Amino acid sequence: MEIHQLRVLVAVANTGSLSAGGRKAGLTQPAVTRLIQRLEKEVGAPILKRGASGIELTPQGEALLGFARRMLAEYDSLVAQIAAPSNDLAGRLRIISSTTPGEYLVPELVSSFNRLHPRVAAEVLVTDSAAVLDELLDRQWDIGFVGRRTQNSAFVFRPVAWDEIVLAVPGRHPFAKRGVIPLSELAGQVFIEREDGSGTRLSVRDAFAQRGLKLPEWRVAMVLGSTHAVVSAVDSGLGVGFVTARALEQHPPSRVSAVRISEAPLTRLLYMVRHRPGPPSPIVRAFERHVTKVLPRVESIEPPRTFAPRSRRTRMRRSGRTR
């Protein structure tokens, strides 16, 4: 049993939702489900059940939750005591991030870091992945987050979370009921695309190119600069578009559904990145340590599954009581 498992359990219990708890922990809902299932296997009893208002704890889960909160309180207290000298940090932390980590990871990371170091003022800019690296080279920002790694030796990349890219389609689109489609059926579809420097857009093209797959011809209706804008356009019935699965967790499938492509898994890592030359400042070093501490090591977490069930009933049947 590991500290990050206990943190995820507490997050799920506090929010009453696997997806909301996962967002606080930097994990997808399938990853949280598998983590909970491993906990249940370890303790030998079910710890979650689906109730009328969402996820509820079983009596065994309540006992484990009490243990988790006590252990985390003691652990955090110990870490605070050890790190006490660094609590005097004061100054500015400049973070630049691409859209997916900027919208779904960075806010919670900055918030929890600020609670430990209230005299550090964080400035965050969300842009596309290409701009993140350009700005870091110009030393305009201290540290960045991107959804795609490059081979540029001027940067130090550290993987921090798994992400899955899905095709977002309107709830009434024929693809919505199928859940998984072949790549060839994208031919002729009306697409809402991200801008050229988007890590999401580049990751999709990389995934197919690595498998020797040629993208079919589709019609681009518009190009937008953020994940939320793409999802809103899809929700309005203007087309389909590739987005992070995290963006659809709060959207009912009746309005926007996630569809997977059968030929290629569209999974990727999200990275924390820093310009290599010179040692980081004490504030940047403290923030890097904080990110490493609060997010589970990606090596210990399986990548998200790429073929989602087609309906809520199927999801419950496949994953059992933990969903």
N, C-alpha and C positions, 0 to 999 in steps of 0.2 A: 504494500500500500504506500503510495507516494503523496507528497504534499500537494502536487498539482491536482491529483484525483480528488482529494478532500476539498480543495478550493472549487472545483467544478461542481461537486455535490452541493456545497453550500450555495453556490450561484443559482443552481437549478431550484433548490428549495426556496430561496429568497424570491425568485421571479415566478415560480410556478410553471416554468416553461423550459423545455429542452433547448429551443432555439434562442430564447432570450438569455438563458444561462450560458449557452455556448458563446454568444456575442461578447459577454463580459469576460470570458476566458480566452477569447481569440480562436474559438473552434467552430466548425460547422456542426449542424444538428446531427448528421450521421456519426461524426467523430465523438460527440457527447454520448450518443446512444451506445456506441461500442465501449466507451469508458465506463459507463454505468453498468453495462453487462459484465465487464470484467470485475467490477467491484462486487456485483451480486454473486459471481462465481467464487470470488475469494472468501466472502462471508458465508456463502452457502444458503442464501435466502433472498427473496425479492425485496428490493428497497424502494421501488417506485410503482405506482399504479395510476391509471387514468381515472380521474374523478369527473364529476359534473362540471367543475370549474377549471379543469386542466390537470396538470400533473400533481399527484399527492404522494406523500410518503407512507409506506406501510409501517406497522409498529417496529419492525426490524430497522427500517430506514430512519425512523425517528431516533432510535438508539444510536445508530451510526452517525446521524447528523449531530447529536450532542457531543459525541466523541470528536468529530471533525472540528467543531467550533472550539472545543477546549484545546485541542492540539494546535490548531492554527493560531489561537490567541497566544499560546505559550511560544510557538515558533516565531511569530511576528515580534513578540516582546524581546526574545533573545536576539533576533536580527537587529532590532532597533538599538539594543544596548551595545552590540558589537559595532554598529555603524554610527554610534553617537557622535564622534568627532566630525563626520561628514554632514551632520545636520546644520552646520554653520554655513553651508553653501548659500551663496547669494549672487545674483546676476541674471543674465539673460540666456535662454536656451532657444536657438533658432532651428525649427524643424520644418523640412520640406518633404512632402509626400505625394505619391501618385494617388489616384482617386480611391481605389479599393481599400488599401490600408489607411488612407487619410480619413475615410468615412466610417470604417468599421473597426479599426484597431487603435489608431493614434489618440482619439479623444479619451478613451478610458486609461491608456498608458500615461498620458499627460496628467489626467486628473489624480490618479493614484500616486504619481511621482510628486505632484505639487502638495499632496497631503503630508508627505514625508519632508519636503523641502519648500516650505511656504514662501521663502525669500527668493526663490527662483521664478522668474517670469518667463513663461513659454510663449513663443510666437510661432504659429503654424500656418504654412501656406500649402494648399492642395492644388496640384497641377498634373500634367501627364508625366510618365516615366522618363521620357527623353529630356524634358525640361528639368527634372529633379537632378539628373546627373550633370547637366550643363551648369546649373546653379551651384552645385557642390564643387565643381572644378573651379568656378570663379570665386569660391570661398565666401559666397554670400550667406550660406547657411551652415550650421554646425553638423547636422546629421539628417539623413533622409530615409524614406521607406519607399520601396518600389515593388512592382509585381513581375519584374523580369530582370534577370541577371545578365550582364554583358561580360566580355572577356577583357575589358579595360583594366590593366594592372594598377591603375591609379586609384582604384577603389577597393575597400575592404567590405565584402558582402557577408552578412550573417543571416541565415534563414531563421524566421521567427514564427511562421504559421503556414498551414496548408490552405489552399483556396481551390474552388472548383468553378469553372466557367460553364454556363449553361446558355441555351438559346431561350430567351424570353419571348413568349408568344401570347397574344390576347386569349382570354379564357374560352372564347368561342371559335378559335382557330382550329382547323381539322387536326393539326399536330398535337393539340393540348390533350386530347383523349388517348393518344398513343404513347406519349412519354419518351419514346426512343424512335428515332428515324434514321434512315441512311443518308449519307452526305449528298447523294445525287438529288434528293428531293428538295434541296435548297435552291435548285435552279429555278429562276423566274420569280423567286420570292421578293417582296418589297422589304428592304432592310433599313433599319436605323443604325448607323455606325458611329463608333467613337472616332476621335481625331487621329491623325497619322502617328503621333507620338505616344498613343495610349498603350500601356502595358497589356491590357486586356486584348486589344486588337492584334498586337504583335504576337502575343502568346497563342492565340487561336491559329494564326497563320503558321507559326513555328510548329505547332503540334501536327498539323496536316502535312507540312512540308517534310518533316522528319520521317513520315511514313510513306513518302512518295505520292501523296494524294493531291490531286489538283482541285482547287476550289471551283465549283460550278459558277456560271454567270448568274448574278442576281442584280436587281435594280436597287440602287441606293436612293432612298427618298430624302434623307437628310443626314448630316453629320453633327453630332452633339458632343459637348465637352465634359459630361459627367454621367456617372451611372444612374443617378436619380432622374436625370433628364431623359435618358434612354428608356427607363422603365415607365416613366410618365407617358412618353410617346407611344410605347407599346400598349399601355393601358387604354389610351385613347383610340386604339385601333389603327394607328398610322403605319404599322409594319411590325417586323420582328427584329431582334438584336441580341448579340452576345453580351452577357453581363455576369458578374460574380453571383453565385448562388445565394450569397449572404443578402443580396439586395432584394430577394423575393421572399424571405422568411416571414415578413409581415404583410405580404400581399395575398389575399385569398386567391386560390387557383381559379375561381370563377372569373376573376378579372385578368390575372397574369399568371401563366403557367410556365414551369421549367421543363425544357425538352433537352434530351441528350442525343449526341450523334454517335451512331453505333460503331463506326470504324475507328474512332480515336478517343482515348480518355483526355478530357480537357481539364486536367489537374495541374496545378503549379504551386510553387513556393512563393511566399511573400518574404521580402528581405529588408533588413535594416542595413543601411549603407553609409559609409563614411569615406571622405577623401583620405587616402593613405598617408601622404607626407606629414611627418611630425606627430608627436604624441597628442592625444585628445586632451582637452582642458579637464579640470576636476569635475565640472558640471556635466560635460558630455560623458566622461568615464562613469560617473555615478548613474546617469540615465541609462547607459548601456547595461550596467549591472542590474538595474531595476527591471529593464525589459526582459533580461535573461531569467530573472527570478520569478516574475509574475506570469510569464508565458511558458507553458510546458515545452520541453525540448521536442522539436519536430521529429527527431530520430526515434522518439518513443511513442509517437502518434502515427497511426496509419493514415495515408492520404484518403481524402473523401471518396466514397464509392461513386462511380461514374454513371451507373444505371439506376435511376430512381424508380420506385414503384409508381404505378399509374394512378392510384387513387388513395384516398385516406384509408379506406377499408383494407386495401392491399398493404399499405404501410404498417398498419396495426398487426395484420396477420403475419407479415414477414419478421417483424422485429419483436413481437411478443409484448410482454407487459410493460417494458421500460419506455414505450412511446405512448 
